[in-house]
Amino acid sequence: MLSTTSTAPTGVRLTSYRSFCSSTHSRASKSRHAYNVRPPRQDASALLVRYESPEAHPNETFEQIGVPRHISIALRKAFPSVTHPTQTQRELIPAILKGNDVFLKDHTGTGKSFGMLLALLSQRRKAPRDNHGFPITSLVVVPHRDLAYQLLDWMERIHAHLPEKDLAFLVQVLVRNSAISLGDQISRLRQLPPHILIGTPNALVDVLQEDSSALKLPTLSTVVVDEIDYLVESPPLHEDKYKALKIHRRIQKHPGPTRQILDQIYERPKETGPKHGWQPPIEESKQIMTYGMNRPQLVMSSATFRAHSAFLETAAAWLVGRRDRVVRVTGSPDITSETMKHEAAQTLGGKSVRHYVLIVSPEGDIANIEGAEEPCALAEAPNLEVNPRSDIDIDGSTASHSPPDSGLIMSESLEIEPINEFEDMPLPFNHNLLEAIAEAFALDVPRVALLVLPSSAPLKRVVNELRRFGVDARGLDVAGSETGGAYLMDGSAAGAAENPTLLVCTFASTRGLDLPTLSHVFILGAPEDISVESYADLYLHAAGRVGRFGRSGKVINVVEARYWDRKERKWKDQPERIRRVFKRIGIKATKYSHFD
Ligand SMILES: Nc1ncnc2c1ncn2[C@@H]1O[C@H](COP(=O)(O)OP(=O)(O)OP(=O)(O)O)[C@@H](O)[C@H]1O
């Protein structure tokens, strides 16, 4: 029970914000509603409190949670399968519409981004201001251009059923490398400021540097940062104090683009802290006097959002003066006990996802990781249904398309051209890994799969090599290519493709992506230069591309066998690293039936 309870004007309970930060990694088993309230203190965490959202009713409609009627009608027409809000959306949409600041954390594929967009779409547009034209109501910061275009695609589909004529008046995307020059993007923003602007951090910084008034920051009502833990860098959670301090100093000296944007929007005072680098807490009342309270609401979201103290030091300055507006939304219960951890693992990226680990020897032999469980044992578990949207069976044994006899389809037969210009780029991993992926792909994938590479891997070279093995591999580009947009479509009507596609990307560009036709995620290698905790987060995001909204899927890790690295003079043990990640997340490897 709460030790102290205060009542906010709206009649909901306020609890200490500190509990949110610790709940994600505290060993103590706490109930979701049993947080201690601390007396207000002059440190960052004391500036932040949260509301308990009222109990939601599972059958509530979008209209009942605040989405205007004409938008919910358009939503039903554009997305017939989206009939009721998810638990996350039930909490999130009213919170945004009430003007609260929001910390949002829930599993991948629970409708966080979709819910945020719906809420922004439901907000009223302010009237034009004198000579300044319409204000931009909401700014959405996303980590990469594919996600920006995916959100645009969702908006476009809803817009098709709305009375507003001009899509650009409703929503625009601001990304680098688009076909439009920076100057043209700025003049478009000036002539036709959108209700919702979706941008990548670098593109937004480009505009701010070129013409800081084009984004109309002072009149923004809402700022959303999707994938906050990726976009706003802070020292790793389990780093030792000295290293964490060093990292923190470096970040303060060279803030990344998202921090720069948020600091500018919220007029964060310059870092004037003492020599050791931490910024001293500034009295809230002084900050309110200097910077005012009337700043846009801030919504921050990620499936792996862990707001620890260093992050909160920063966030507190963005949220100053609004201690009674911060809402914490989790949708699903917190993962605070072993049972809940297990449940979360079951629902990782959906209820019917299986995880496989294939180990490739220097000679190219492929074997399952030791201890992998037989698929039939897992099939007895509840919730492992056959994917209703494609015709693959979850254990791969009854895939309805016939795999080629040899396992590999040769490039001549499919006329897939390798792109020879990338031949000279070195591969920082054993070439046999790609052959193993090509083989598993040919045996198992009905339509579309994703291959996730470590960030150091040469993407174009990998695409090239896979094409040599006969795989229709392409760099992931949902907006840039002619066919890219098709991957955003619902694949329920389509069966197996004659020539399945493998979309290749890196860990960073998988975040937030929703490709309904996707059935398999291949992950190449096990990153060695990051902690197991960070690797587990990467894994959750990559694996979470399948199994969304009850669909089934497979995550196939392909790693090198343990070997002695002569250059670095140490053993590299990728199977052991992946074992540790599985243990941390609470998942078990399934045996991939095509190999020993
Ligand atoms: N209420 C709903 N009912 C049915 N489907 C929904 C609903 N809301 C969203 N979806 C669908 O669920 C999919 C995932 O949504 P979304 O990308 O918003 O999830 P997310 O929680 O943001 O995932 P991630 O953490 O990976 O970014 C989308 O295809 C979307 O159309």
The ligand as a MOL file (V3000), in Angstrom:
LIG
                    3D

  0  0  0     0  0            999 V3000
M  V30 BEGIN CTAB
M  V30 COUNTS 31 33 0 0 0
M  V30 BEGIN ATOM
M  V30 1 N -5.6490 -1.9040 -31.1220 0
M  V30 2 C -5.0930 -2.6590 -32.0380 0
M  V30 3 N -5.7110 -3.7860 -32.4740 0
M  V30 4 C -5.1220 -4.5670 -33.4310 0
M  V30 5 N -3.9330 -4.2820 -34.0120 0
M  V30 6 C -3.2800 -3.1710 -33.6100 0
M  V30 7 C -3.8240 -2.3050 -32.6130 0
M  V30 8 N -2.9590 -1.2770 -32.4330 0
M  V30 9 C -1.9110 -1.4910 -33.2650 0
M  V30 10 N -2.1180 -2.6200 -33.9680 0
M  V30 11 C -1.1900 -3.1930 -34.9470 0
M  V30 12 O -0.1270 -3.7460 -34.2260 0
M  V30 13 C 1.1080 -3.6240 -34.9240 0
M  V30 14 C 2.1870 -3.1060 -33.9940 0
M  V30 15 O 1.9300 -1.8090 -33.5540 0
M  V30 16 P 3.0950 -0.8430 -33.0850 0
M  V30 17 O 4.1980 -0.7980 -34.0870 0
M  V30 18 O 2.4490 0.4220 -32.7030 0
M  V30 19 O 3.6650 -1.6000 -31.7800 0
M  V30 20 P 4.8210 -1.0870 -30.8010 0
M  V30 21 O 4.3810 -1.4650 -29.4300 0
M  V30 22 O 5.1340 0.3390 -31.0590 0
M  V30 23 O 6.0350 -2.0170 -31.2250 0
M  V30 24 P 7.6240 -1.7350 -31.0500 0
M  V30 25 O 7.9070 -1.7650 -29.5820 0
M  V30 26 O 8.2340 -2.8810 -31.7900 0
M  V30 27 O 7.8800 -0.4160 -31.6820 0
M  V30 28 C 0.7980 -2.7380 -36.1030 0
M  V30 29 O 0.6780 -3.5830 -37.2380 0
M  V30 30 C -0.5500 -2.1470 -35.8280 0
M  V30 31 O -1.3220 -1.9840 -37.0120 0
M  V30 END ATOM
M  V30 BEGIN BOND
M  V30 1 1 1 2
M  V30 2 1 2 3
M  V30 3 2 2 7
M  V30 4 2 3 4
M  V30 5 1 4 5
M  V30 6 2 5 6
M  V30 7 1 6 7
M  V30 8 1 6 10
M  V30 9 1 7 8
M  V30 10 2 8 9
M  V30 11 1 9 10
M  V30 12 1 10 11
M  V30 13 1 11 12
M  V30 14 1 11 30
M  V30 15 1 12 13
M  V30 16 1 13 14
M  V30 17 1 13 28
M  V30 18 1 14 15
M  V30 19 1 15 16
M  V30 20 2 16 17
M  V30 21 1 16 18
M  V30 22 1 16 19
M  V30 23 1 19 20
M  V30 24 2 20 21
M  V30 25 1 20 22
M  V30 26 1 20 23
M  V30 27 1 23 24
M  V30 28 2 24 25
M  V30 29 1 24 26
M  V30 30 1 24 27
M  V30 31 1 28 29
M  V30 32 1 28 30
M  V30 33 1 30 31
M  V30 END BOND
M  V30 END CTAB
M  END
